[in-house]
Amino acid sequence: MSIYLIRHGKTLANEAHLYCGSTDLPLSPAGVGELEALHYDIHPARFVTSGMRRTDETLKALFGDVSFSVDARFREVDFGNFEMKSYDRLKGDPAYQAWIAGDNEANVPPHGESGAQMTRRALAAYRELPDGTALVCHGGVIAAIMAERFPEEGKHRYQWQPPNGHGYEISGDTYRKIP
């Protein structure tokens, strides 16, 4: 059996290169179109989303009207004061400079959450997933899970982040990119 990790489709925030974690955005028209062009040849026994609009809409676009459960522990990191802002808008902000100059896995954006905090909650939830589950969630969450599961790959965690609408199938101690 396998567990499938699928990143949500594109949103307007993805297209504008904005930090978007806790903001509950729908898919963009381009995101919907890209998902409609994908073909997943997988047959999960159950589906889980983070409960955000973009994940629920991605699930429906890829798999139709299937029943699913929601686990909010799979939500993206909360970027706090940096939420829905671009690098260009933030680059002069001393708090932002401190966040990106240091260990942004440990550093916490003002009124936000660190990457380490998100990783702890997402991994706790991942360990509870039964085989045969398709999880539609977020790029940072998938990156955290893959970096934890496959440290021997030697990849920086964000090298694991798949494109929107794509992901990984994990089967035992192996993985493959999907679709």
N, C-alpha and C positions, 0 to 999 in steps of 0.2 A: 504494500500500500504506500501511498504518497501523501504529502502535504503540499499544496499549491499556494504560492505567495504571488499575488497579482497586484501591481500598482494601479491605482485609479487612472482614468483618462485625464486628458489635459483640461485645465481650467483657464480662465482669463488671467489668473495670477501666474500660472506656469508660463503662459505666453508672454507676459510682461516682465518675467524674471523677478517676481516679488516673493519675499519670504511669506509663506502661507502655511500655517500649521493649524491653529485653532479656529480660524475663520471658516464658516460652513458654506463654501461655494458650490454651485452646480458645475457640471461639465460645460465647457464652451461648445459652440457649434462645431468648431474644428475637432475638438476632443471626441464628440459623438461620432463624427464622420470617420475619424481614425479607428475608433473601436469597431464600427460596423464593417470595416475592411479586414479586421483580424479574424482568424479562425482558430479556435481552441479545440483540439481533439483530446479533451480530457473529460472524465466522467466522475466527478466527485460525489461522495455520498451525502455531503452536507456543505453548507456555505455559511461563512461568517464575514461580516463587515465591521468597520469601526463605527458605523452609524452616522458618518458624515454624508451629506448629500452626494458628494463626488464619488464616494465608494459605493453607495447604494445604486446610483445611476449607472456606474460602470458594471456592476453585477448584472443589472437588468439588460444593459446593452449587449453584454457578452453571452448571457445564459438564459435570457427571457424571464418570465415571471416564476421564479423558483422561490421556495420558502428559504428563509435565512434567519440567523440569529445575529445579534449585535453584541460586541464586546468593546466598550469604550477604551479599554486599556491599549487597543491597537491604534489609537489616534496619533497623529503626527505630533512632533514636539511643539510646544507653545512658545512662539518667538517673542511673546511679551510686547514691549514697546517697539520691537522691530517688525512686528506682524504687519503684512500688507505694504511693506516698504521695500524699495530696491536698494541695491548697493550704492548706486549713484546718489540717491536721496540720503543715505545713511553715512556715506564715507567721511563726512566732516564731523560726525557725532563722536565725541570722546568715549562715550559708553560703548558704542559700536566698535570703535577702534580697539578698545581694551578687550572686547569679546573676541574679535577675530585675530588679534595679535597673540592671545594666550591660547590656552587649551579650551576650545569651545565645546568640548565634550564635558568638561568640568565646570567651566564658567557658566553663569546663569544670566541671560539677558534680563534687563530690568523688567520686573513683573512677569517674567516668563519661567521657563523650565530649561534645565541643562539637558544636553544630549544623554548624559549618564542617567538622569532621572527617567527620561523617556525609555531608555534601553532597559532599565530594571523592570518597569511595568510591562513593557511589551514582551520581554523574555519570560516573565512569570506567566503571562497569558498564553504565549506560544507553547510552553511546556505542558499546558493543559489541553491542547488541541489533539483530538484523536486522528489517527490515520484516516485518509479519505476526505479530508477537509480542504476546501478552497477558501483561502482568506483573501479578501479584497481590502487592501489597506493603503499605506503611504510609502513613499520612497525611503524616507528616513527609517521607518520601522523595518522595512524589508532589509535595508542595509545593515541595521543593527543585528537582526536575526542571522543573516548570512555570515557576517563577520564573526559572530559567536559560534555558529555551527561549523564553520570551515576556516579556522585560524591558520591552518597549515598552508593555505593559499597565499598568505602573506600580503593580502590586499588591504589597503586603507579602507575603512568601512564604507566611505562614500563611493568607492570603486564598485561596490556591490549594487548601487542604486540603479534599477532597471529603467528603461524609458517608460513613459506613460503607457499604460495598457499592457505592458509586458511583465514578466516575472520569472519565477523559478519553480521547478518541481523538485522537491526534496524526497528522496527515497532511501531510507537507511542512512548510510554515510556518503551518499553520492547526490549530485544535483545535476540538473540540466536547465538551460534557458527555455522559457516558453513564451509565446506560442511556438 
